[in-house]
Amino acid sequence: MLIIRRFAALIGLSMQIFAQSQPPQILQIYRDFLKPGSHAAYADVEQDIARACTELGFPHPYMAIEALTEPEDVWYFNGWESMAELKQVADAYAKNPRLVAALEAAVKRKASLILEPVNVFANYRQQLSRGAPWSMGTGRFLVITVTKSNRPIEGTVFEALDGAKFVLLPAQTRTEADAKAPAAGSESRVFAVRPDWSMPFKEWVDAAGRRERKLSNGRAIVKRT
């Protein structure tokens, strides 16, 4: 049932645009742990998965992020408004045989490249969150802190059933992310968003383009002055 657990995280009914501007009520985090020397082959598989999802009309976005420090792992995010939605879209996934076949083949290719994956559901905790709320598709980099501590940490908090808290803080550059990480504590790590391993909403792509143009214009102004 691994294929259902993994790809139930990736499919769903189309969400309204307004829902993208706020954190999901449930964040599903699927983690792949790469074996040494497997990165290049793993990247090929994930690019093929993203391409297959696009070509076969995958109806819901997902977001891949890659750790920039050890251990070498890749996280896949999907946002849900309820567990009932997850069940509904898992049923829809099972009714798309071409998509099922393509993703099952990809999982078989990837099996020898990874260790046992981890699948976590975490609930949005608005009362524990600090600062501007993170939403799917925000930030080119993420500072993520995983902790069971109750100390205040800047970022958007999602809490798993075992009490583990995932605190997400976006950044637009690696320099910005590296600067934010120490304040989050020793449990924090920096991740880079991998668009080529993701299937983003068009609105994410448009927003990223606007941010890039703004950054480019800023660099041009600095250079001229």
N, C-alpha and C positions, 0 to 999 in steps of 0.2 A: 504493500500500500504506500510505499515511499513516493511513487509518482503522484498519487492523489494528494499526499501531504504537501509535497513541494509545490505542485502547480495549482492546488486550490488557493495557494497564496498569490497566484498571479492572475487569476481571472475573476471577473465579476461583471455586474451590470454597470453601464456607464453612469458615473456620478455627475451630479449637477456642478456647474462651474463654481458656484458659491462654496461648495464643500471643500474645494481645493485650497481656499484661503484660510482654513483653520485646521488644527490637528485632527486626525481621525480618532474616533472613540476607541478603536482597537488597532494597535499596530502589530502586524505579524512580522516577525524577524526570523528569517531562515538563513542559517550560517553554514557555509561550506569552508572546510579547513583543507587547504591544499597540501599535497605531499611535496617534499623537496624536489625541485627541478621540473615541476609539472605546469608552471605558469603559462608557458606559451601554448601548450596543447589545451589547457583549460580555457584560455582566452578564445581560441578558435571555436570551441564548443559553444561558449556563451554567445559569441557573435552569431553563430548559426541559429541558436535558439531565438535570439532577438529578431533575426531576419525571418525565421519561420513564423513567429508570432505576428509580424507585420503582414506577411504575404497571406496568411490564413485568417486574417481579420480578427486577431486577438482583441477582445472588447474592453479590456481594462488595463490601466498602466501599472507598471511595477518599476522599482528603482533599485539599482545595484550600486553598492559602494565597496571600495577595496581598502583594506587597512594599509597604511603607509609605514607601519612598524610591525615587528614580530608580535604574535605569530601571524603567518600569512593566511588570512582568511577573508572571505567575501560575504557580505551581508546583502540579503534581498528584502526590501520593504514592500509591504502592501497594506493599505489602510482600509479598515472596515467600519461601518457604522453599527453593526451588530453581528452576532454569530449566526443569526438567521440568514443574513445576507450571504455569509460564507457558504452555508449549506446550499442555498439557492444557486449560487454560481458554480459550486462543485458539480451539482447536477447538470448544469448547462455545459460544463466542460466535458462531461462524460458523453454528451450527445454530439460532440464534434469529432468524429473518428479520424479525420485527417490530422487535426491538431494533436489528438491523443497519440497517434502513431509517430508523428514527428518528434514529440517531446519524449516519448518513451525511448526512441532510438538515441536521442541526445543523452538521456540519463545513463544508458548503457555505455556510451562512449566515455562518459565522465567518471564512471564508477571506479576505474583504476587510478584516477588522478586525485581523489580526495579521501579523507578520513570520514568517520561517521558524522553526518551533519546534525545540526541542532535546530529545532523548530520551537519558537517561543511566541506566545500571545501576551501582550502587555496592554493594560488599560490606561487611557489618558488620565492624568491627575492634574487638573487645572489648578487646584489649590496648592499643589507643591511646586508648580512651575513659576519661573521668574523671567522677566523680560518679555520681548516680543515673541509670540507663539510661532513655533516651527510648523510648517506644513509641507506635504509631499512636493518635491521639486524645488525646494528652497535651498539655495547654497550650492556652490561648486565643491565645497569641502564641508565636513562635519567633524566637530569635536564631540565624541561620545564618551560619557562616563557611565560605567556600570557599577553600582554600589548598593548596599543595603543600609547605608547610613541615612539618617534623617537630617543631616546638616544641609543648609541652604546652598544650592548650586545654581548658577545662572544657566537657564535653558528650559526646554520643554520636557516634562517628565512623563514617562510611561512605566507602569508598575506591573510586574508579572505576579503570578499566584504565589510564588515562593518568597515574595518580598523584594526581589531584585528590582532596582530602579534603573531605567535607561534614560539618561539625560542627554538630549540632543541640542547642540548649539551650532548653527550654521555659520559659515564664513565664505567669503568670495575668493580669497587667495590662500595659498599655502602659508605665506608669511602671517596673515591674519589668524589662521587656524593655530599655527605654532605659538603665537602670542597669547591666544586664549586658553590653550591647553593647561598651562601650569596652574592657573587660578582654579581650574576645575578639580585639581587634585591628582594624586598618583594613579588613580584608576582610569584616568582619561586617556584616550587614544585619538589620533587624527586619521580620518578616512577621506578618500577622494571619490567623488561621484563618477561612475563609469557609464556615460550615456550609451556607448556601443554595446553594453551588456544589459541595457534597460529598454523598456518600452514606455516612453513618456507621453503624457498628454500634450497636445499641440500647444496649450497655454504655457506649459513648462518651457518648451523650446522657445516660444516667442519671448517669454520673460527673460530667459537666459540670454537671448540675443540682445534684448534691450540693455541688460546689465553689462554685457560685453562692449556694446557700443558706447555706453556711458563711461566705462573704464578706459576704453581706447581714446575717447575724446579728452578725458582727464589727463592721460599720459601725453597726448599731443600738446595740450595747453602748457603742461609743465616743461616739455621739451622746448617750446617756442620761447618761454620766459627764461 
